[in-house]
């Protein structure tokens, strides 16, 4: 749990969990339901999948305790790479940089856990965001849940001078 009050003008906190019975997880699912299922028409059966219990779910809360954004990390089998999934920010909180804060938190967590790289399926509308955050395109454009995506990845290995 990180308190970003010192580095951001709106007080906030980020919690993470693997417990699919926790309030944090339920907040993550509520955000995803609003953004993906209701907002983008993604079937709930695709949003909530068999990997839920294997993922680390992150939720960013504002100063009033309102869940505002979420993302999950899915480790691969040999624990060398992690896949970032389900990045979502509620409409009322768009444009405030919360996506960047949450992305950095997830990357830092993954790096601290020893993962060597992180990848994700970026919706084409969000591709510039990920490229601006150091990700590189890998492969071709494809369709997932009726939305065009492209795989992007980033090394988590520190470059030391």
C-alpha positions in Angstrom: 0.0 0.0 0.0 1.5 3.3 -1.1 0.4 6.8 0.0 0.9 9.2 -2.9 -0.1 12.3 -0.9 3.4 13.7 -1.1 3.8 13.5 -4.8 0.3 14.3 -6.2 -2.1 17.1 -5.6 -5.1 14.8 -4.8 -4.5 12.6 -1.8 -4.7 8.9 -2.8 -3.8 5.4 -1.8 -3.1 2.2 -3.8 -4.0 -1.2 -2.4 -3.3 -4.6 -4.0 -4.6 -8.0 -3.3 -4.8 -11.6 -4.5 -7.8 -12.3 -2.3 -10.9 -12.5 -4.6 -13.1 -12.2 -1.5 -11.6 -8.9 -0.4 -13.1 -5.4 -0.6 -10.2 -4.3 -2.8 -10.9 -7.0 -5.3 -14.6 -6.3 -5.4 -13.8 -2.6 -6.0 -11.5 -3.6 -8.9 -14.3 -5.7 -10.4 -16.8 -2.9 -10.0 -14.5 -0.5 -11.9 -13.9 -3.0 -14.6 -17.7 -3.7 -14.9 -18.3 0.1 -15.4 -15.5 0.6 -17.9 -15.3 -2.6 -19.9 -18.7 -4.3 -19.6 -21.0 -1.3 -19.5 -18.8 1.2 -21.3 -17.2 -0.9 -24.0 -19.6 -3.8 -24.3 -17.0 -6.5 -23.3 -18.8 -9.6 -22.2 -18.6 -10.2 -18.4 -17.4 -13.7 -19.2 -14.3 -12.3 -20.8 -13.6 -9.6 -18.2 -13.9 -12.0 -15.2 -12.0 -15.1 -16.3 -10.3 -18.2 -14.9 -7.1 -16.2 -14.1 -8.7 -13.9 -11.4 -7.3 -15.9 -8.4 -3.8 -16.0 -10.0 -3.6 -12.2 -10.5 -2.5 -9.4 -8.2 -5.3 -6.8 -8.3 -4.5 -3.1 -7.7 -7.0 -0.3 -6.9 -6.3 3.4 -6.6 -8.5 5.2 -4.1 -9.0 9.0 -3.9 -9.0 11.0 -0.6 -12.6 10.1 0.1 -11.9 6.4 -0.2 -13.6 6.1 -3.6 -12.1 3.5 -5.9 -11.1 5.3 -9.1 -8.8 3.1 -11.1 -7.7 -0.5 -11.3 -5.2 -2.9 -13.0 -4.2 -6.5 -12.6 -1.0 -8.4 -13.0 -0.9 -12.0 -14.2 2.5 -13.8 -13.6 3.6 -16.4 -16.2 4.3 -20.0 -15.2 8.0 -19.6 -14.7 7.6 -16.3 -12.9 10.0 -14.4 -15.2 7.3 -12.2 -17.0 4.1 -10.6 -15.9 1.1 -9.6 -18.0 -0.6 -6.3 -17.2 -4.3 -6.6 -17.7 -7.6 -4.8 -17.1 -6.2 -1.2 -16.8 -9.3 1.0 -16.2 -10.0 4.5 -14.9 -13.5 5.7 -14.2 -14.7 8.4 -16.5 -14.9 11.0 -13.7 -11.2 10.5 -13.0 -9.9 10.5 -16.6 -7.2 13.0 -17.6 -5.7 13.3 -14.0 -2.7 11.1 -14.6 -4.1 8.3 -12.4 -3.3 5.8 -15.2 0.4 6.7 -15.0 0.5 6.5 -11.3 -1.2 3.1 -11.2 1.0 1.8 -14.1 4.2 2.9 -12.2 3.0 1.2 -9.1 2.3 -2.1 -10.9 5.7 -2.0 -12.7 7.5 -1.2 -9.4 5.7 -4.1 -7.7 6.5 -6.5 -10.5 10.2 -5.4 -10.5 10.4 -5.8 -6.8 9.0 -9.4 -7.1 11.8 -10.2 -9.6 9.9 -10.3 -12.9 12.2 -9.5 -15.8 9.6 -8.0 -18.2 6.0 -6.9 -18.4 3.7 -7.1 -21.4 0.1 -6.3 -22.2 -2.5 -6.2 -25.0 -3.0 -2.5 -25.5 -6.2 -1.2 -27.0 -5.2 0.9 -30.0 -6.7 4.0 -28.5 -4.4 3.6 -25.5 -1.2 2.7 -27.5 0.3 6.1 -27.3 0.0 6.1 -23.5 2.0 2.8 -23.3 4.6 3.9 -25.8 5.1 7.1 -23.8 5.7 5.0 -20.8 8.5 3.0 -22.3 6.7 0.1 -23.9 7.6 -1.3 -27.4 5.2 -2.7 -29.9 5.5 -6.5 -30.5 3.7 -8.2 -33.4 0.6 -7.3 -35.3 -2.7 -5.7 -34.5 -5.4 -8.2 -33.5 -9.0 -8.2 -32.2 -9.8 -9.1 -28.7 -13.4 -8.8 -27.2 -14.3 -6.9 -30.4 -11.7 -4.3 -29.9 -8.4 -3.8 -31.8 -5.3 -4.4 -29.7 -1.5 -4.8 -30.1 0.9 -6.4 -27.8 3.5 -4.2 -26.1 6.2 -5.0 -23.7 8.8 -3.4 -21.5 11.9 -4.7 -19.7 11.9 -4.5 -15.9 15.6 -5.1 -15.6 17.4 -2.0 -14.2 20.0 -0.4 -16.4 22.8 0.5 -13.9 25.6 2.8 -14.9 
